[in-house]
């Protein structure tokens, strides 16, 4: 699976949720490096430990909610397409 396929939804178009989640992942990796470089250039001190303790927890919560939302939407769209096309599996009764 290529990155562009990951960013596209069921209809083949780019989805804002997938793009934002990918951007958040990249930001989680590169922002501490950027802040450290900026502070080193200015002669300051960036506390990487404090950043790495505080930032990932909130980001993980947001990304998890986004992933669950995207998965739920994709499942609903697939179910709607199956229902529209008449290919949905019929409900079966469970025997006793």
MOPAC internal coordinates of N, CA, C and O (Angstrom, degrees):
PM7 1SCF
backbone

  N    0.0000 0     0.00 0     0.00 0    0    0    0
  C    1.4476 1     0.00 0     0.00 0    1    0    0
  C    1.5296 1   107.98 1     0.00 0    2    1    0
  O    1.2310 1   121.11 1   -52.72 1    3    2    1
  N    1.3103 1   115.49 1   127.28 1    3    2    1
  C    1.4579 1   119.92 1   178.51 1    5    3    2
  C    1.5279 1   110.12 1   -86.60 1    6    5    3
  O    1.2310 1   120.99 1   -14.38 1    7    6    5
  N    1.3227 1   115.70 1   165.62 1    7    6    5
  C    1.4616 1   120.24 1  -179.13 1    9    7    6
  C    1.5255 1   110.99 1   -63.36 1   10    9    7
  O    1.2310 1   120.17 1   140.92 1   11   10    9
  N    1.3231 1   117.28 1   -39.08 1   11   10    9
  C    1.4686 1   118.78 1  -179.77 1   13   11   10
  C    1.5218 1   111.60 1   -66.47 1   14   13   11
  O    1.2310 1   119.86 1   146.48 1   15   14   13
  N    1.3319 1   117.87 1   -33.52 1   15   14   13
  C    1.4645 1   119.96 1   175.83 1   17   15   14
  C    1.5149 1   110.78 1   -67.85 1   18   17   15
  O    1.2310 1   120.25 1   144.21 1   19   18   17
  N    1.3272 1   117.13 1   -35.79 1   19   18   17
  C    1.4623 1   121.08 1   178.05 1   21   19   18
  C    1.5245 1   111.15 1   -64.55 1   22   21   19
  O    1.2310 1   120.41 1   144.74 1   23   22   21
  N    1.3245 1   116.83 1   -35.26 1   23   22   21
  C    1.4600 1   121.56 1  -176.94 1   25   23   22
  C    1.5248 1   112.98 1   -79.66 1   26   25   23
  O    1.2310 1   120.29 1   169.69 1   27   26   25
  N    1.3267 1   117.05 1   -10.31 1   27   26   25
  C    1.4652 1   120.92 1  -178.91 1   29   27   26
  C    1.5220 1   110.54 1   -97.25 1   30   29   27
  O    1.2310 1   121.03 1   -33.54 1   31   30   29
  N    1.3221 1   115.64 1   146.46 1   31   30   29
  C    1.4574 1   121.33 1   178.77 1   33   31   30
  C    1.5144 1   111.47 1   -87.87 1   34   33   31
  O    1.2310 1   120.83 1    14.30 1   35   34   33
  N    1.3178 1   116.02 1  -165.70 1   35   34   33
  C    1.4587 1   122.01 1  -178.31 1   37   35   34
  C    1.5241 1   111.23 1   -62.64 1   38   37   35
  O    1.2310 1   120.37 1   144.25 1   39   38   37
  N    1.3396 1   116.90 1   -35.75 1   39   38   37
  C    1.4566 1   121.31 1  -178.90 1   41   39   38
  C    1.5198 1   114.09 1   -78.19 1   42   41   39
  O    1.2310 1   119.64 1   173.70 1   43   42   41
  N    1.3371 1   118.30 1    -6.30 1   43   42   41
  C    1.4567 1   121.70 1   178.76 1   45   43   42
  C    1.5179 1   114.42 1    92.92 1   46   45   43
  O    1.2310 1   119.91 1   176.83 1   47   46   45
  N    1.3336 1   117.79 1    -3.17 1   47   46   45
  C    1.4678 1   120.16 1   179.72 1   49   47   46
  C    1.5327 1   109.36 1   -96.21 1   50   49   47
  O    1.2310 1   121.25 1   -23.50 1   51   50   49
  N    1.3326 1   115.21 1   156.50 1   51   50   49
  C    1.4540 1   119.91 1   177.48 1   53   51   50
  C    1.5218 1   108.92 1   -66.24 1   54   53   51
  O    1.2310 1   120.64 1   -41.07 1   55   54   53
  N    1.3299 1   116.39 1   138.93 1   55   54   53
  C    1.4530 1   121.50 1   179.07 1   57   55   54
  C    1.5209 1   109.75 1  -111.63 1   58   57   55
  O    1.2310 1   120.86 1   -45.96 1   59   58   57
  N    1.3244 1   115.96 1   134.04 1   59   58   57
  C    1.4467 1   121.31 1  -176.41 1   61   59   58
  C    1.5291 1   111.72 1   -61.16 1   62   61   59
  O    1.2310 1   119.85 1   143.11 1   63   62   61
  N    1.3253 1   117.90 1   -36.89 1   63   62   61
  C    1.4578 1   120.87 1   179.85 1   65   63   62
  C    1.5122 1   112.45 1   -62.49 1   66   65   63
  O    1.2310 1   120.68 1   137.09 1   67   66   65
  N    1.3129 1   116.30 1   -42.91 1   67   66   65
  C    1.4692 1   120.16 1   179.78 1   69   67   66
  C    1.5295 1   110.74 1   -68.88 1   70   69   67
  O    1.2310 1   120.38 1   141.09 1   71   70   69
  N    1.3151 1   116.88 1   -38.91 1   71   70   69
  C    1.4643 1   120.33 1   179.06 1   73   71   70
  C    1.5295 1   110.18 1   -65.56 1   74   73   71
  O    1.2310 1   120.34 1   137.15 1   75   74   73
  N    1.3396 1   116.95 1   -42.85 1   75   74   73
  C    1.4649 1   120.01 1   179.42 1   77   75   74
  C    1.5267 1   111.83 1   -65.56 1   78   77   75
  O    1.2310 1   119.94 1   140.70 1   79   78   77
  N    1.3266 1   117.72 1   -39.30 1   79   78   77
  C    1.4615 1   119.61 1   178.00 1   81   79   78
  C    1.5256 1   111.63 1   -64.59 1   82   81   79
  O    1.2310 1   120.49 1   139.67 1   83   82   81
  N    1.3175 1   116.67 1   -40.33 1   83   82   81
  C    1.4604 1   120.14 1   177.56 1   85   83   82
  C    1.5206 1   110.70 1   -65.24 1   86   85   83
  O    1.2310 1   120.63 1   139.88 1   87   86   85
  N    1.3237 1   116.41 1   -40.12 1   87   86   85
  C    1.4681 1   120.55 1   177.68 1   89   87   86
  C    1.5249 1   111.12 1   -64.57 1   90   89   87
  O    1.2310 1   120.23 1   140.91 1   91   90   89
  N    1.3258 1   117.16 1   -39.09 1   91   90   89
  C    1.4663 1   120.85 1   178.66 1   93   91   90
  C    1.5203 1   111.09 1   -63.79 1   94   93   91
  O    1.2310 1   120.47 1   139.81 1   95   94   93
  N    1.3159 1   116.71 1   -40.19 1   95   94   93
  C    1.4630 1   120.07 1   177.04 1   97   95   94
  C    1.5129 1   112.23 1   -63.39 1   98   97   95
  O    1.2310 1   120.78 1   136.79 1   99   98   97
  N    1.3294 1   116.12 1   -43.21 1   99   98   97
  C    1.4639 1   119.58 1   177.79 1  101   99   98
  C    1.5240 1   110.72 1   -65.95 1  102  101   99
  O    1.2310 1   120.10 1   141.70 1  103  102  101
  N    1.3260 1   117.41 1   -38.30 1  103  102  101
  C    1.4602 1   121.11 1   178.89 1  105  103  102
  C    1.5226 1   111.02 1   -64.24 1  106  105  103
  O    1.2310 1   120.32 1   142.26 1  107  106  105
  N    1.3351 1   116.99 1   -37.74 1  107  106  105
  C    1.4595 1   120.24 1   179.77 1  109  107  106
  C    1.5274 1   111.20 1   -62.82 1  110  109  107
  O    1.2310 1   120.57 1   149.63 1  111  110  109
  N    1.3038 1   116.51 1   -30.37 1  111  110  109
  C    1.4668 1   120.48 1  -179.38 1  113  111  110
  C    1.5245 1   111.41 1   -83.74 1  114  113  111
  O    1.2310 1   120.00 1   135.75 1  115  114  113
  N    1.3283 1   117.60 1   -44.25 1  115  114  113
  C    1.4546 1   120.28 1  -168.70 1  117  115  114
  C    1.5269 1   115.87 1   -94.61 1  118  117  115
  O    1.2310 1   118.96 1   158.76 1  119  118  117
  N    1.3290 1   119.58 1   -21.24 1  119  118  117
  C    1.4661 1   118.78 1  -178.53 1  121  119  118
  C    1.5213 1   113.83 1   -66.33 1  122  121  119
  O    1.2310 1   118.39 1   138.44 1  123  122  121
  N    1.3419 1   120.67 1   -41.56 1  123  122  121
  C    1.4604 1   117.54 1   177.70 1  125  123  122
  C    1.5308 1   112.55 1   -62.59 1  126  125  123
  O    1.2310 1   121.02 1   144.20 1  127  126  125
  N    1.3176 1   115.65 1   -35.80 1  127  126  125
  C    1.4671 1   119.73 1   178.52 1  129  127  126
  C    1.5255 1   109.95 1   -65.35 1  130  129  127
  O    1.2310 1   120.82 1   137.06 1  131  130  129
  N    1.3283 1   116.03 1   -42.94 1  131  130  129
  C    1.4678 1   120.12 1   178.72 1  133  131  130
  C    1.5143 1   112.29 1   -64.67 1  134  133  131
  O    1.2310 1   120.35 1   136.20 1  135  134  133
  N    1.3485 1   116.94 1   -43.80 1  135  134  133
  C    1.4660 1   119.69 1   178.26 1  137  135  134
  C    1.5199 1   111.76 1   -63.78 1  138  137  135
  O    1.2310 1   120.19 1   140.49 1  139  138  137
  N    1.3263 1   117.25 1   -39.51 1  139  138  137
  C    1.4676 1   120.84 1   178.42 1  141  139  138
  C    1.5277 1   110.22 1   -63.60 1  142  141  139
  O    1.2310 1   120.28 1   134.87 1  143  142  141
  N    1.3236 1   117.07 1   -45.13 1  143  142  141
  C    1.4714 1   120.68 1   179.56 1  145  143  142
  C    1.5294 1   110.71 1   -63.20 1  146  145  143
  O    1.2310 1   120.37 1   138.38 1  147  146  145
  N    1.3298 1   116.91 1   -41.62 1  147  146  145
  C    1.4623 1   121.19 1   179.82 1  149  147  146
  C    1.5334 1   111.11 1   -62.28 1  150  149  147
  O    1.2310 1   120.56 1   133.59 1  151  150  149
  N    1.3172 1   116.53 1   -46.41 1  151  150  149
  C    1.4634 1   119.93 1   179.90 1  153  151  150
  C    1.5231 1   112.00 1   -67.72 1  154  153  151
  O    1.2310 1   119.90 1   144.43 1  155  154  153
  N    1.3191 1   117.80 1   -35.57 1  155  154  153
  C    1.4686 1   120.15 1   176.95 1  157  155  154
  C    1.5221 1   110.52 1   -65.05 1  158  157  155
  O    1.2310 1   120.52 1   141.77 1  159  158  157
  N    1.3305 1   116.61 1   -38.23 1  159  158  157
  C    1.4621 1   120.35 1   179.61 1  161  159  158
  C    1.5284 1   111.05 1   -67.33 1  162  161  159
  O    1.2310 1   120.62 1   146.83 1  163  162  161
  N    1.3420 1   116.42 1   -33.17 1  163  162  161
  C    1.4651 1   120.50 1  -179.71 1  165  163  162
  C    1.5229 1   112.32 1   -89.52 1  166  165  163
  O    1.2310 1   119.89 1   176.27 1  167  166  165
  N    1.3187 1   117.82 1    -3.73 1  167  166  165
  C    1.4522 1   121.16 1   179.77 1  169  167  166
  C    1.5145 1   113.54 1    82.64 1  170  169  167
  O    1.2310 1   119.94 1  -166.25 1  171  170  169
  N    1.3237 1   117.71 1    13.75 1  171  170  169
  C    1.4619 1   121.81 1  -178.87 1  173  171  170
  C    1.5186 1   111.15 1   -94.85 1  174  173  171
  O    1.2310 1   121.54 1    10.40 1  175  174  173
  N    1.3223 1   114.66 1  -169.60 1  175  174  173
  C    1.4565 1   120.52 1   178.67 1  177  175  174
  C    1.5193 1   109.31 1  -131.71 1  178  177  175
  O    1.2310 1   121.03 1   -58.54 1  179  178  177
  N    1.3149 1   115.64 1   121.46 1  179  178  177
  C    1.4617 1   122.42 1   176.56 1  181  179  178
  C    1.5159 1   108.14 1  -100.66 1  182  181  179
  O    1.2310 1   120.28 1   -56.03 1  183  182  181
  N    1.3228 1   117.06 1   123.97 1  183  182  181
  C    1.4571 1   121.70 1  -177.89 1  185  183  182
  C    1.5303 1   109.80 1   -83.55 1  186  185  183
  O    1.2310 1   121.20 1   -85.89 1  187  186  185
  N    1.3188 1   115.32 1    94.11 1  187  186  185
  C    1.4565 1   121.23 1  -176.84 1  189  187  186
  C    1.5298 1   110.40 1   -64.82 1  190  189  187
  O    1.2310 1   120.07 1   144.37 1  191  190  189
  N    1.3211 1   117.46 1   -35.63 1  191  190  189
  C    1.4641 1   120.66 1  -178.54 1  193  191  190
  C    1.5312 1   111.10 1   -62.81 1  194  193  191
  O    1.2310 1   120.66 1   133.10 1  195  194  193
  N    1.3179 1   116.35 1   -46.90 1  195  194  193
  C    1.4727 1   119.71 1   179.55 1  197  195  194
  C    1.5186 1   110.47 1   -63.11 1  198  197  195
  O    1.2310 1   120.61 1   138.72 1  199  198  197
  N    1.3193 1   116.44 1   -41.28 1  199  198  197
  C    1.4597 1   120.48 1   179.22 1  201  199  198
  C    1.5255 1   110.67 1   -62.16 1  202  201  199
  O    1.2310 1   120.29 1   133.99 1  203  202  201
  N    1.3163 1   117.04 1   -46.01 1  203  202  201
  C    1.4622 1   121.75 1  -176.14 1  205  203  202
  C    1.5257 1   112.43 1   -72.00 1  206  205  203
  O    1.2310 1   119.77 1   160.38 1  207  206  205
  N    1.3174 1   118.05 1   -19.62 1  207  206  205
  C    1.4582 1   120.69 1   176.02 1  209  207  206
  C    1.5282 1   110.00 1   -82.69 1  210  209  207
  O    1.2310 1   119.90 1   138.56 1  211  210  209
  N    1.3138 1   117.79 1   -41.44 1  211  210  209
  C    1.4611 1   121.60 1  -173.47 1  213  211  210
  C    1.5283 1   113.34 1   -84.99 1  214  213  211
  O    1.2310 1   119.73 1   136.28 1  215  214  213
  N    1.2965 1   118.12 1   -43.72 1  215  214  213
  C    1.4608 1   122.04 1  -170.21 1  217  215  214
  C    1.5269 1   114.30 1   -69.86 1  218  217  215
  O    1.2310 1   118.22 1   131.06 1  219  218  217
  N    1.3241 1   120.99 1   -48.94 1  219  218  217
  C    1.4724 1   120.07 1  -173.74 1  221  219  218
  C    1.5274 1   114.59 1   -62.78 1  222  221  219
  O    1.2310 1   119.58 1   147.52 1  223  222  221
  N    1.3247 1   118.41 1   -32.48 1  223  222  221
  C    1.4592 1   119.37 1  -179.53 1  225  223  222
  C    1.5188 1   112.58 1   -61.99 1  226  225  223
  O    1.2310 1   120.81 1   132.32 1  227  226  225
  N    1.3203 1   116.06 1   -47.68 1  227  226  225
  C    1.4599 1   120.16 1   178.52 1  229  227  226
  C    1.5167 1   111.92 1   -67.20 1  230  229  227
  O    1.2310 1   120.77 1   139.71 1  231  230  229
  N    1.3187 1   116.13 1   -40.29 1  231  230  229
  C    1.4624 1   119.75 1   178.88 1  233  231  230
  C    1.5226 1   110.76 1   -65.01 1  234  233  231
  O    1.2310 1   120.52 1   139.92 1  235  234  233
  N    1.3280 1   116.61 1   -40.08 1  235  234  233
  C    1.4690 1   119.95 1   179.51 1  237  235  234
  C    1.5244 1   110.80 1   -63.23 1  238  237  235
  O    1.2310 1   120.24 1   140.61 1  239  238  237
  N    1.3220 1   117.14 1   -39.39 1  239  238  237
  C    1.4645 1   120.03 1   178.52 1  241  239  238
  C    1.5238 1   110.90 1   -64.26 1  242  241  239
  O    1.2310 1   120.42 1   135.38 1  243  242  241
  N    1.3269 1   116.80 1   -44.62 1  243  242  241
  C    1.4613 1   120.26 1   179.80 1  245  243  242
  C    1.5258 1   111.93 1   -65.61 1  246  245  243
  O    1.2310 1   120.47 1   135.89 1  247  246  245
  N    1.3185 1   116.70 1   -44.11 1  247  246  245
  C    1.4621 1   120.79 1  -179.10 1  249  247  246
  C    1.5270 1   110.34 1   -66.59 1  250  249  247
  O    1.2310 1   120.22 1   139.57 1  251  250  249
  N    1.3258 1   117.18 1   -40.43 1  251  250  249
  C    1.4680 1   120.13 1   178.37 1  253  251  250
  C    1.5270 1   111.38 1   -61.06 1  254  253  251
  O    1.2310 1   120.89 1   135.94 1  255  254  253
  N    1.3154 1   115.91 1   -44.06 1  255  254  253
  C    1.4628 1   119.61 1   177.98 1  257  255  254
  C    1.5305 1   110.40 1   -62.84 1  258  257  255
  O    1.2310 1   120.31 1   139.87 1  259  258  257
  N    1.3129 1   117.01 1   -40.13 1  259  258  257
  C    1.4618 1   121.00 1   178.44 1  261  259  258
  C    1.5163 1   112.47 1   -64.81 1  262  261  259
  O    1.2310 1   120.36 1   137.29 1  263  262  261
  N    1.3262 1   116.91 1   -42.71 1  263  262  261
  C    1.4617 1   120.90 1   179.40 1  265  263  262
  C    1.5245 1   110.42 1   -64.67 1  266  265  263
  O    1.2310 1   120.48 1   136.17 1  267  266  265
  N    1.3154 1   116.68 1   -43.83 1  267  266  265
  C    1.4661 1   119.73 1   178.36 1  269  267  266
  C    1.5310 1   111.14 1   -62.91 1  270  269  267
  O    1.2310 1   120.55 1   140.24 1  271  270  269
  N    1.3196 1   116.55 1   -39.76 1  271  270  269
  C    1.4646 1   120.24 1   178.00 1  273  271  270
  C    1.5130 1   112.67 1   -64.57 1  274  273  271
  O    1.2310 1   120.36 1   136.38 1  275  274  273
  N    1.3117 1   116.91 1   -43.62 1  275  274  273
  C    1.4647 1   120.91 1   179.40 1  277  275  274
  C    1.5284 1   110.31 1   -65.44 1  278  277  275
  O    1.2310 1   120.56 1   136.76 1  279  278  277
  N    1.3352 1   116.53 1   -43.24 1  279  278  277
  C    1.4667 1   120.10 1   179.04 1  281  279  278
  C    1.5182 1   112.02 1   -62.39 1  282  281  279
  O    1.2310 1   120.59 1   137.83 1  283  282  281
  N    1.3209 1   116.48 1   -42.17 1  283  282  281
  C    1.4631 1   121.24 1   178.98 1  285  283  282
  C    1.5269 1   110.79 1   -63.87 1  286  285  283
  O    1.2310 1   120.63 1   136.93 1  287  286  285
  N    1.3324 1   116.40 1   -43.07 1  287  286  285
  C    1.4637 1   120.36 1   179.47 1  289  287  286
  C    1.5219 1   110.89 1   -64.37 1  290  289  287
  O    1.2310 1   120.15 1   135.29 1  291  290  289
  N    1.3369 1   117.32 1   -44.71 1  291  290  289
  C    1.4629 1   120.35 1  -179.88 1  293  291  290
  C    1.5230 1   111.35 1   -62.77 1  294  293  291
  O    1.2310 1   120.31 1   140.86 1  295  294  293
  N    1.3333 1   117.01 1   -39.14 1  295  294  293
  C    1.4545 1   120.30 1   178.15 1  297  295  294
  C    1.5261 1   110.47 1   -65.21 1  298  297  295
  O    1.2310 1   120.25 1   138.45 1  299  298  297
  N    1.3218 1   117.13 1   -41.55 1  299  298  297
  C    1.4649 1   121.20 1   179.80 1  301  299  298
  C    1.5288 1   111.11 1   -65.49 1  302  301  299
  O    1.2310 1   120.30 1   139.12 1  303  302  301
  N    1.3169 1   117.03 1   -40.88 1  303  302  301
  C    1.4645 1   120.60 1   178.83 1  305  303  302
  C    1.5224 1   110.18 1   -65.44 1  306  305  303
  O    1.2310 1   119.89 1   137.61 1  307  306  305
  N    1.3338 1   117.81 1   -42.39 1  307  306  305
  C    1.4643 1   120.75 1   179.09 1  309  307  306
  C    1.5229 1   111.00 1   -63.73 1  310  309  307
  O    1.2310 1   120.28 1   139.89 1  311  310  309
  N    1.3204 1   117.06 1   -40.11 1  311  310  309
  C    1.4681 1   120.84 1   177.79 1  313  311  310
  C    1.5232 1   110.73 1   -65.05 1  314  313  311
  O    1.2310 1   120.58 1   138.71 1  315  314  313
  N    1.3303 1   116.50 1   -41.29 1  315  314  313
  C    1.4672 1   120.11 1   179.20 1  317  315  314
  C    1.5255 1   111.31 1   -64.82 1  318  317  315
  O    1.2310 1   120.27 1   140.81 1  319  318  317
  N    1.3237 1   117.09 1   -39.19 1  319  318  317
  C    1.4645 1   120.52 1   178.76 1  321  319  318
  C    1.5276 1   110.34 1   -65.90 1  322  321  319
  O    1.2310 1   120.32 1   137.95 1  323  322  321
  N    1.3369 1   116.99 1   -42.05 1  323  322  321
  C    1.4649 1   119.98 1   178.10 1  325  323  322
  C    1.5202 1   110.98 1   -63.92 1  326  325  323
  O    1.2310 1   120.38 1   139.21 1  327  326  325
  N    1.3083 1   116.88 1   -40.79 1  327  326  325
  C    1.4623 1   120.88 1   179.41 1  329  327  326
  C    1.5251 1   110.63 1   -65.33 1  330  329  327
  O    1.2310 1   120.39 1   136.77 1  331  330  329
  N    1.3157 1   116.86 1   -43.23 1  331  330  329
  C    1.4658 1   121.39 1   179.66 1  333  331  330
  C    1.5253 1   111.16 1   -62.79 1  334  333  331
  O    1.2310 1   120.89 1   138.20 1  335  334  333
  N    1.3268 1   115.90 1   -41.80 1  335  334  333
  C    1.4642 1   120.02 1  -177.58 1  337  335  334
  C    1.5210 1   113.46 1   -83.14 1  338  337  335
  O    1.2310 1   120.20 1   174.66 1  339  338  337
  N    1.3353 1   117.23 1    -5.34 1  339  338  337
  C    1.4634 1   120.83 1   179.99 1  341  339  338
  C    1.5045 1   113.38 1    74.70 1  342  341  339
  O    1.2310 1   119.86 1  -159.34 1  343  342  341
  N    1.3266 1   117.88 1    20.66 1  343  342  341
  C    1.4618 1   120.35 1  -178.55 1  345  343  342
  C    1.5213 1   112.66 1  -102.35 1  346  345  343
  O    1.2310 1   120.32 1  -172.58 1  347  346  345
  N    1.3164 1   117.00 1     7.42 1  347  346  345
  C    1.4603 1   120.20 1  -179.99 1  349  347  346
  C    1.5163 1   109.07 1   -67.66 1  350  349  347
  O    1.2310 1   120.84 1   -38.75 1  351  350  349
  N    1.3264 1   116.01 1   141.25 1  351  350  349
  C    1.4516 1   120.75 1   179.14 1  353  351  350
  C    1.5371 1   108.75 1   -69.26 1  354  353  351
  O    1.2310 1   120.35 1   -44.78 1  355  354  353
  N    1.3207 1   116.94 1   135.22 1  355  354  353
  C    1.4585 1   118.57 1   179.82 1  357  355  354
  C    1.5288 1   110.66 1   -68.55 1  358  357  355
  O    1.2310 1   121.39 1   -32.01 1  359  358  357
  N    1.3252 1   114.95 1   147.99 1  359  358  357
  C    1.4589 1   120.12 1   178.32 1  361  359  358
  C    1.5190 1   108.52 1   -70.35 1  362  361  359
  O    1.2310 1   120.87 1   -42.02 1  363  362  361
  N    1.3094 1   115.94 1   137.98 1  363  362  361
  C    1.4676 1   120.16 1   179.39 1  365  363  362
  C    1.5146 1   109.16 1  -114.64 1  366  365  363
  O    1.2310 1   121.81 1   -32.53 1  367  366  365
  N    1.3114 1   114.13 1   147.47 1  367  366  365
  C    1.4602 1   118.97 1   176.87 1  369  367  366
  C    1.5160 1   108.78 1   -85.69 1  370  369  367
  O    1.2310 1   120.98 1   -39.08 1  371  370  369
  N    1.3099 1   115.73 1   140.92 1  371  370  369
  C    1.4519 1   119.72 1   178.02 1  373  371  370
  C    1.5241 1   108.02 1   -88.54 1  374  373  371
  O    1.2310 1   121.19 1   -50.16 1  375  374  373
  N    1.3229 1   115.33 1   129.84 1  375  374  373
  C    1.4589 1   120.33 1  -179.59 1  377  375  374
  C    1.5175 1   111.93 1   -75.18 1  378  377  375
  O    1.2310 1   120.90 1   -21.92 1  379  378  377
  N    1.3202 1   115.88 1   158.08 1  379  378  377
  C    1.4514 1   119.44 1   179.67 1  381  379  378
  C    1.5072 1   110.62 1  -100.92 1  382  381  379
  O    1.2310 1   120.10 1   180.00 1  383  382  381

